[in-house]
Amino acid sequence: MKKKMDLNCDVGESFGIYRYGADEAMMPFISSANIACGFHAGDPHVIKKTIDLAASYGVRIGAHVGFPDRAGFGTREIKAKAQEVYDYIIYQLGALDGFLTIAGLSMSHIKLHGSLYMMASEQEDISCATIEAIQAYNPELDIYALPRSELSIRADQAGLRVMNEYYADRPYGKNGEKRFGWCEEEIGSPFEIAETVLKVLDQDSYDLQTVCVHSDTPDAPHIMKLVHNTLFHAGWSIRSCKKLLV
């Protein structure tokens, strides 16, 4: 029996006349798309277009939610209260879900973005606000999280389905993943990245369910293609965990 792995990508981060990320080139190699919901990036037209693109490839669709920080691309830490975080998440889930409902599609998961992701990974009040928002909106949504993080542990305790995530295109050190301020030399060539992913999964001590390559990483489509093919030839099955259609 083949081992199963989800490959995910943050997409839909263009807005207006500005184009960002290699969304279309990534779609053939992923099983889950995390679509920006208009706060850190994205806009109504981009959301609809990205949903249509993901649906055409049979890719799972999830909400990529962040702080209302377009100028900083959601990477700046905002001292938001737990209630504010709760409201931000509900608002963004609703924005994506409106387009999905009209298209006859369902939302499969949620993944936080940037500073909100890191804050929820470390801070109890932010992780709890995130979990409460998911439980209130749709407790059937998968939640993507860093392994052994505050968010992963508490979401599991709350009965949510947790997808522990590994970042293929980010360097890892003794203190874990380096989210910001990295350079290409730290992650290696696309071939080295793919081999590292395979090694990490084969020696998995974190119970990983998903691997991410960001659409804005230099040479991202080549990286994801190599990760996809390397895992496939090593006996892994790359496919989504749920049906896309309602």
C-alpha positions in Angstrom: 0.0 0.0 0.0 1.4 3.4 -1.0 2.1 6.1 1.5 0.0 9.2 1.0 1.2 12.8 1.1 -0.5 16.1 0.4 1.4 18.8 -1.6 0.2 22.4 -0.9 0.9 25.8 -2.2 -0.1 29.4 -1.2 -1.8 31.0 -4.3 -4.1 33.8 -5.3 -1.8 36.4 -3.9 -2.0 38.8 -6.9 -4.3 41.8 -6.7 -5.4 44.5 -9.1 -2.8 45.0 -11.8 -0.1 43.3 -9.7 0.9 39.7 -10.5 2.5 37.6 -7.8 3.4 33.9 -7.7 3.5 31.1 -10.3 0.0 29.9 -9.6 -0.8 28.3 -12.9 2.5 26.6 -13.3 2.2 25.1 -9.8 -1.3 23.5 -10.2 -0.3 20.3 -12.1 1.9 19.2 -9.2 -0.1 20.1 -6.1 -3.1 18.5 -4.3 -4.1 21.5 -2.2 -4.3 25.2 -2.9 -4.4 27.8 -0.2 -6.1 30.8 -1.7 -5.5 34.3 -0.2 -8.7 35.9 0.9 -8.1 39.6 0.4 -6.3 40.7 3.6 -2.6 40.1 3.1 -3.1 39.7 -0.7 -5.7 38.8 -3.3 -8.9 40.5 -4.3 -12.4 39.4 -5.4 -11.5 38.9 -9.0 -8.3 37.0 -8.2 -10.1 34.8 -5.7 -12.7 33.7 -8.3 -10.0 33.2 -11.0 -7.9 31.1 -8.6 -10.8 29.0 -7.6 -11.6 28.3 -11.2 -8.0 27.4 -11.9 -7.7 25.0 -8.9 -11.0 23.4 -9.7 -9.9 22.7 -13.3 -7.0 20.6 -11.9 -9.2 18.9 -9.2 -7.1 20.5 -6.5 -8.4 20.9 -2.9 -9.3 24.5 -2.1 -8.6 26.1 1.3 -8.5 29.5 2.8 -5.2 31.3 3.3 -6.0 33.9 5.9 -3.7 36.6 7.4 -3.6 40.0 9.0 -5.1 43.0 7.1 -1.6 44.0 6.1 -1.4 44.3 2.3 1.6 46.7 2.4 3.6 44.3 4.5 2.3 41.1 2.8 1.0 39.9 6.1 4.6 39.4 7.4 4.5 42.2 10.1 3.4 41.2 13.6 0.2 43.0 14.6 -0.7 43.2 18.3 -4.2 42.0 17.7 -6.5 40.9 20.4 -7.9 37.3 20.3 -11.4 38.6 19.4 -9.9 40.6 16.5 -8.1 37.5 15.2 -11.4 35.5 15.5 -13.2 38.2 13.4 -10.4 38.4 10.8 -10.6 34.6 10.2 -14.4 34.5 10.0 -14.4 37.4 7.6 -11.9 35.8 5.2 -13.5 32.3 5.4 -16.8 33.9 4.3 -15.1 35.8 1.4 -13.7 32.6 -0.1 -16.7 30.5 0.7 -19.1 32.8 -1.1 -17.3 32.2 -4.4 -17.1 28.5 -3.7 -20.8 28.2 -3.0 -21.7 29.8 -6.3 -19.3 27.5 -8.1 -20.8 24.4 -6.3 -17.5 23.7 -4.6 -16.5 23.1 -1.0 -13.7 24.5 1.2 -11.5 21.7 2.5 -9.0 23.4 4.8 -7.6 26.6 6.4 -4.0 27.7 6.5 -2.8 30.9 8.3 -0.4 33.2 6.6 2.8 34.9 7.6 2.9 36.5 11.0 -0.5 35.2 11.9 0.7 31.7 11.3 3.8 32.1 13.4 1.9 33.9 16.3 -0.7 31.1 16.4 2.2 28.6 16.5 3.6 30.2 19.6 0.8 32.1 21.4 -2.0 30.4 23.3 -4.6 33.2 22.9 -4.0 33.4 19.1 -4.1 29.7 18.6 -7.3 29.4 20.7 -9.0 32.2 18.7 -8.1 30.4 15.5 -9.5 27.2 16.7 -12.7 28.8 18.0 -13.2 30.5 14.6 -12.9 27.2 12.8 -15.2 25.4 15.2 -17.8 28.2 14.8 -17.6 28.4 11.0 -17.0 24.7 10.0 -15.3 22.2 12.3 -14.9 19.8 9.3 -12.1 22.0 7.9 -8.6 20.7 8.1 -6.1 23.0 9.8 -2.5 23.3 8.5 0.0 23.8 11.3 3.7 23.4 12.2 4.3 20.1 14.0 4.4 20.3 17.8 3.4 23.9 17.7 0.8 25.5 20.0 -1.7 25.5 17.2 -1.1 21.9 16.2 -1.4 20.6 19.8 -4.4 22.6 20.7 -6.3 21.9 17.5 -5.7 18.2 17.9 -7.0 18.4 21.5 -10.1 20.3 20.2 -10.9 17.5 17.8 -9.9 19.3 14.6 -8.2 17.5 11.8 -4.6 18.7 11.8 -2.3 18.6 8.8 1.2 18.9 10.1 3.3 20.8 7.6 6.8 20.7 6.3 8.2 23.7 4.2 10.3 22.3 1.4 11.5 25.7 0.3 12.6 27.1 3.7 15.7 26.4 5.7 15.5 24.5 9.0 17.9 24.8 11.9 18.1 23.6 15.4 15.3 26.0 16.3 13.1 24.8 13.5 12.0 26.5 10.3 13.4 29.9 9.3 10.3 31.7 7.9 11.7 35.1 7.2 15.1 36.5 6.1 16.4 33.4 4.3 18.3 33.2 1.1 18.4 30.7 -1.8 21.8 29.3 -0.8 20.2 28.1 2.5 17.6 25.9 0.9 19.9 24.4 -1.9 19.1 23.5 -5.5 15.7 22.1 -6.6 17.3 18.6 -6.7 18.7 19.0 -3.2 15.3 20.3 -1.9 13.5 17.3 -3.3 16.0 14.8 -1.8 15.7 16.6 1.5 11.9 16.3 1.5 12.2 12.5 0.8 14.7 12.1 3.6 12.6 14.1 6.0 9.4 12.1 5.2 11.2 8.7 5.3 12.7 9.6 8.8 9.5 11.3 9.8 9.2 11.9 13.6 6.7 14.7 13.3 3.7 12.8 11.8 3.7 15.0 8.7 0.7 15.1 6.4 1.6 17.9 3.9 4.5 19.5 2.2 4.5 23.1 1.0 6.3 25.0 -1.7 5.4 28.6 -2.0 4.4 30.0 -5.4 6.7 33.0 -5.0 9.9 31.1 -4.3 12.4 31.4 -7.2 12.0 28.4 -9.5 9.0 27.2 -7.5 7.3 25.2 -10.3 10.5 23.3 -10.9 11.0 22.6 -7.2 7.4 21.3 -6.8 7.7 19.2 -9.9 10.8 17.5 -8.6 9.3 17.1 -5.1 6.2 15.5 -6.7 8.2 13.2 -9.0 10.7 12.2 -6.3 8.0 11.2 -3.9 6.0 9.4 -6.5 9.0 7.3 -7.7 9.8 6.5 -4.0 6.4 5.0 -3.6 4.3 7.9 -2.3 0.8 8.7 -3.5 0.2 12.4 -4.1 -3.4 13.1 -3.9 -6.0 15.1 -1.9 -7.7 13.8 1.1 -11.2 14.9 0.2 -13.5 15.2 -2.8 -13.5 18.7 -4.2 -17.2 18.9 -5.2 -19.9 19.4 -2.6 
